[in-house]
């Protein structure tokens, strides 16, 4: 039998899609018998309780007086090397090119070629940071010095190649949902806390950054609410939230909108919604749309980044050009006014999420990549996920 691996994982441990995916992947790999070592500056928020085969190594940054800014990158690289040597790691799987891929490259230089580096691109490292000419060369170096590079959408692969002139192979590994956590739940009691029986519930979940176009969320809701009694549930926090709160007050919608703030476990919350709104101008994948899909909630979103690879227009949701809130509202009303069409979309959402983006499938794809870079001749069976 093929031996289990010792895998180091580094990600941004706070809220965000990349940290969620990295942490959930580590937990799933540990369940399959691999030994997982998280190397981060704080415990990933989705890690929580004790898990067999999972270990956490804290990166402590030296605050030596000669440094104007604490050298996190060097401390991380040093910790990666230390853990790799003491624990005998096979692979460092880092999420985000900067600074994590560069730190992993330095750790590999210190530890030796036996240690392999897999880098997963999640979006901002390419769509935002790679736009900065001063960072392009170092991002390109991190990618080229990795033993394997993955990206969460075809669109992100395309943009990486165009911006950085990368010709090396990039594996497509979509984000995933754990079907044991994300599924349609019976949450009628919770739903009654937000809407009356005759009202519809629209939802938006994000970090409320400008790229999420949360002002568009409010505009879409206002147009829907003008025709159908409805409420809007906003989940998350971020820099644009105060602006959105002001706009909602000015539009006289304060009694129609609920703010839930940050929520670690959104599976229950999503299940009470009728529609998910995702009008982003940049979205390398759109993990929240996948989480909604798995819970049977269609998405009304924008034609941006990797969203069209996830949300099938006219099947699991509707997509419109960025900023076209009239069209998005029209699509939302079309679904909300037609129970038979909504039921059809709901069924298609669940089927697509569980068959194309399930945890078993994507975890096996990552395992194949690990064994490939290690030169271990083993084909990981790719499971057939059933909806």
C-alpha positions in Angstrom: 0.0 0.0 0.0 1.3 3.5 -0.8 2.6 5.4 2.2 0.7 8.4 3.5 2.4 11.8 3.1 3.6 14.4 5.5 2.3 17.7 4.2 2.9 21.3 5.4 0.2 23.8 4.7 0.5 27.5 4.8 -2.3 29.9 4.2 -3.8 33.2 5.4 -5.5 31.9 8.6 -8.1 34.6 8.9 -11.4 34.9 7.0 -11.3 34.5 3.3 -11.9 31.8 0.7 -8.3 30.7 0.3 -7.9 30.1 4.1 -11.2 28.2 4.1 -10.2 26.0 1.2 -6.7 25.4 2.6 -8.0 24.4 6.0 -10.8 22.2 4.8 -8.4 20.5 2.4 -6.0 19.8 5.3 -8.8 18.3 7.4 -9.9 16.0 4.5 -6.3 14.9 3.8 -5.9 14.1 7.5 -9.0 12.0 7.4 -7.4 9.9 4.6 -4.4 9.2 6.8 -1.9 11.9 5.7 -0.1 13.9 8.4 -0.9 17.6 8.1 1.2 20.4 9.6 -0.3 23.9 9.4 2.5 26.5 9.5 0.8 29.9 10.0 0.9 33.0 12.3 -2.3 32.0 14.0 -4.6 29.0 14.1 -6.8 28.9 10.9 -10.3 29.9 12.0 -11.9 26.8 10.4 -9.6 24.4 12.2 -11.3 24.7 15.5 -11.3 21.5 17.6 -8.8 18.7 17.8 -8.3 16.7 14.7 -6.4 13.4 14.4 -3.2 13.7 12.2 -3.3 17.6 12.3 -0.6 19.7 13.9 -0.2 23.4 14.2 3.1 25.3 14.2 3.0 29.0 15.0 5.1 31.5 13.1 6.6 33.9 15.7 7.9 37.2 14.2 11.1 38.7 15.8 10.5 42.3 16.8 14.2 43.2 16.8 14.8 46.9 17.1 16.8 47.2 13.8 13.8 46.2 11.8 11.4 49.0 10.9 8.8 46.3 10.0 8.8 42.8 11.6 10.3 40.4 8.9 7.3 38.0 8.7 8.5 36.5 5.4 11.9 35.5 6.8 10.3 34.1 10.0 7.8 32.1 7.9 10.6 30.7 5.7 12.7 29.8 8.7 9.7 28.1 10.4 8.9 26.1 7.2 12.5 24.8 7.1 12.4 24.0 10.8 9.2 22.0 10.5 10.2 20.3 7.3 13.5 19.1 8.9 12.1 18.0 12.3 8.9 16.4 10.9 10.3 15.0 7.7 7.8 16.8 5.5 7.4 15.6 1.9 5.5 18.6 0.5 4.9 22.2 1.4 1.5 23.2 0.0 1.2 27.0 0.1 -1.8 29.1 -0.8 -1.1 32.4 -2.4 2.1 33.2 -4.4 3.1 36.1 -2.3 4.7 35.8 0.1 4.0 32.1 0.7 5.5 30.6 -2.5 8.7 32.7 -2.0 9.0 31.6 1.6 8.5 27.9 0.6 11.2 28.4 -2.1 13.6 29.7 0.6 12.7 26.8 2.9 13.4 24.3 0.1 16.8 25.9 -0.5 17.6 25.4 3.2 16.1 21.9 3.5 17.2 20.4 0.2 15.6 19.3 -3.0 13.8 16.4 -1.3 11.2 18.9 -0.1 8.7 19.7 -2.8 6.6 22.8 -3.1 3.0 23.0 -4.4 1.6 26.5 -4.9 -2.2 27.2 -5.2 -3.2 30.5 -6.8 -6.5 31.8 -5.4 -6.9 35.1 -7.2 -5.8 38.3 -5.5 -2.1 37.3 -5.8 -2.6 37.5 -9.6 -5.6 39.8 -10.2 -4.4 42.5 -7.9 -0.8 42.0 -6.8 0.5 40.9 -10.2 -0.8 44.2 -11.6 1.9 45.9 -9.6 5.1 46.1 -11.7 7.2 46.1 -8.6 5.9 42.7 -7.6 5.6 40.9 -10.9 9.2 39.5 -10.9 8.9 38.0 -7.4 5.5 36.5 -8.1 6.8 35.0 -11.3 9.8 33.6 -9.4 7.6 32.0 -6.8 5.5 30.3 -9.4 8.5 29.1 -11.5 10.3 27.7 -8.5 7.3 25.7 -7.4 7.3 22.0 -8.2 3.6 22.3 -9.2 1.2 25.2 -9.5 -2.5 24.9 -9.3 -5.3 27.5 -9.8 -8.9 27.6 -8.8 -10.3 28.4 -12.3 -9.5 28.4 -16.0 -9.9 32.2 -16.0 -7.3 32.6 -13.3 -4.9 30.3 -15.3 -5.5 32.5 -18.4 -4.9 35.7 -16.4 -1.7 34.3 -14.8 -0.3 33.4 -18.2 -1.1 36.8 -19.7 0.1 38.9 -16.9 3.3 37.0 -16.0 4.1 35.3 -19.2 4.0 32.0 -17.5 4.4 29.0 -19.8 5.0 26.3 -17.2 2.1 23.9 -16.6 -0.7 25.0 -14.2 -3.1 22.4 -12.8 -6.8 23.3 -12.7 -8.1 22.4 -9.2 -11.5 24.0 -8.5 -12.5 24.9 -5.0 -14.8 22.4 -3.3 -17.4 22.0 -0.6 -17.7 19.2 2.0 -21.0 17.6 1.1 -21.3 16.5 4.8 -21.5 20.2 5.8 -23.1 22.0 2.9 -26.5 20.5 2.0 -30.1 21.8 2.1 -31.0 22.0 5.8 -34.4 22.3 7.4 -34.2 25.7 8.9 -37.7 27.0 9.0 -37.4 28.2 12.6 -34.4 30.3 11.8 -35.9 31.6 8.6 -39.0 32.8 10.5 -36.7 35.1 12.5 -36.0 37.2 9.3 -39.0 36.9 7.0 -42.7 36.4 7.0 -44.2 33.4 5.2 -45.1 35.6 2.1 -41.6 37.2 1.9 -38.5 36.1 0.0 -35.0 36.2 1.4 -32.0 37.4 -0.6 -28.5 37.0 0.8 -25.0 38.3 0.2 -21.8 37.1 1.9 -18.5 38.7 1.5 -15.6 40.7 3.0 -17.3 43.9 1.8 -14.3 45.1 -0.3 -14.9 47.4 -3.3 -14.4 44.5 -5.8 -17.5 42.8 -4.3 -19.7 45.8 -5.5 -21.9 45.6 -2.4 -23.7 48.8 -3.5 -25.0 46.8 -6.4 -26.3 44.2 -4.0 -28.5 46.9 -2.4 -29.6 48.2 -5.7 -30.7 44.7 -6.9 -32.5 44.1 -3.7 -34.4 47.4 -3.9 -35.6 46.6 -7.4 -36.7 43.1 -6.3 -38.4 44.4 -3.1 -40.4 47.0 -5.2 -42.2 44.1 -6.8 -42.1 41.3 -4.3 -42.1 41.5 -0.5 -38.6 40.5 0.5 -35.7 41.0 2.9 -32.0 41.2 2.5 -29.5 39.3 4.7 -25.9 40.6 4.7 -23.2 38.4 6.2 -19.6 39.5 6.8 -17.7 42.7 7.5 -15.3 44.9 5.6 -14.3 48.4 4.6 -17.4 49.1 2.5 -19.9 48.1 5.2 -20.4 51.6 6.7 -21.1 53.0 3.2 -23.7 50.2 2.6 -25.3 50.9 5.9 -25.6 54.6 5.1 -27.0 53.8 1.6 -29.6 51.5 3.1 -30.7 54.2 5.5 -31.0 56.8 2.8 -33.0 54.5 0.6 -35.5 53.8 3.4 -34.7 50.1 3.5 -33.4 49.8 7.1 -36.3 47.7 8.2 -35.8 45.4 5.2 -32.1 44.5 5.8 -30.5 42.4 8.5 -26.7 42.5 9.3 -25.3 39.3 10.7 -21.6 40.3 10.7 -18.9 37.6 10.5 -20.1 34.0 10.7 -17.7 31.0 10.9 -20.4 28.5 10.1 -22.6 29.7 7.2 -24.1 26.4 6.1 -27.2 26.9 8.3 -27.5 30.5 7.4 -27.3 29.9 3.6 -30.0 27.3 3.8 -32.6 29.9 4.8 -32.1 32.0 1.7 -33.9 32.0 -1.6 -31.2 33.6 -3.7 -27.5 34.4 -3.3 -26.3 37.8 -4.8 -22.8 37.9 -6.2 -22.3 41.0 -8.5 -18.5 41.1 -8.1 -16.3 42.8 -10.6 -13.5 40.4 -9.8 -14.0 36.8 -8.6 -11.4 34.1 -9.4 -13.9 31.4 -8.4 -16.7 32.5 -6.1 -16.7 30.1 -3.2 -19.8 31.5 -1.6 -21.7 30.7 -4.8 -20.6 27.1 -4.6 -21.6 26.9 -0.9 -25.0 28.3 -1.8 -25.3 25.9 -4.7 -24.6 22.9 -2.4 -27.4 24.2 -0.2 -29.8 24.4 -3.1 -29.7 28.2 -3.4 -29.3 29.7 -6.9 -27.0 32.6 -7.5 -27.6 35.9 -9.3 -24.2 37.2 -10.3 -21.9 38.9 -12.7 -20.0 37.6 -15.7 -16.7 38.1 -14.0 -13.6 35.9 -13.6 -14.4 32.3 -12.8 -18.0 32.7 -11.9 -19.3 31.5 -15.3 -17.3 28.3 -14.8 -19.2 27.7 -11.6 -22.7 29.1 -12.1 -24.4 27.7 -15.2 -26.4 30.6 -16.7 -30.0 29.5 -17.0 -29.4 26.3 -15.1 -28.1 26.9 -11.6 -28.5 30.7 -11.6 -28.3 33.8 -13.9 -25.4 36.0 -14.8 -25.3 39.5 -16.2 -22.6 42.0 -17.2 -20.8 43.7 -14.3 -22.9 46.6 -13.0 -26.1 45.7 -14.8 -28.3 45.7 -11.7 -31.5 46.0 -13.8 -30.8 42.7 -15.5 -29.8 41.0 -12.3 -32.9 42.1 -10.6 -35.0 41.0 -13.6 -33.4 37.5 -13.4 -34.0 37.4 -9.6 -37.7 38.3 -10.1 -38.0 35.7 -12.9 -36.9 33.0 -10.5 -38.8 34.2 -7.4 -42.1 34.5 -9.3 -42.0 31.0 -10.9 -42.0 28.2 -8.2 -41.6 25.5 -10.9 -38.6 27.2 -12.4 -37.1 27.8 -8.9 -37.5 24.2 -8.0 -35.8 23.1 -11.2 -32.8 25.4 -10.5 -32.6 24.3 -6.9 -32.4 20.6 -8.0 -29.7 21.5 -10.6 -27.7 23.4 -8.0 -27.5 20.5 -5.6 -26.6 18.0 -8.4 -23.8 20.2 -9.8 -22.3 21.0 -6.5 -22.2 17.4 -5.3 -21.0 15.9 -8.6 -18.6 18.5 -10.0 -17.2 20.2 -6.9 -17.4 17.6 -4.1 -14.7 17.2 -1.5 -13.8 13.6 -2.5 -13.1 14.6 -6.1 -10.9 17.6 -5.5 -9.0 16.0 -2.6 -8.0 13.1 -4.8 -6.9 15.6 -7.5 -4.5 17.2 -5.0 -3.2 13.8 -3.9 -2.3 13.0 -7.4 -0.4 16.2 -7.7 1.5 15.5 -4.5 2.6 12.0 -5.5 3.5 13.3 -9.0 5.9 15.9 -7.8 7.4 13.3 -5.4 8.0 10.9 -8.2 5.9 8.2 -6.6 4.2 6.1 -9.2 0.7 5.9 -7.9 -2.6 6.8 -9.4 -5.0 8.0 -6.8 -8.5 6.7 -7.8 -10.7 9.6 -8.8 -14.1 9.1 -7.2 -17.4 9.5 -8.9 -19.4 11.8 -6.7 -23.1 11.3 -6.7 -25.7 14.0 -6.1 
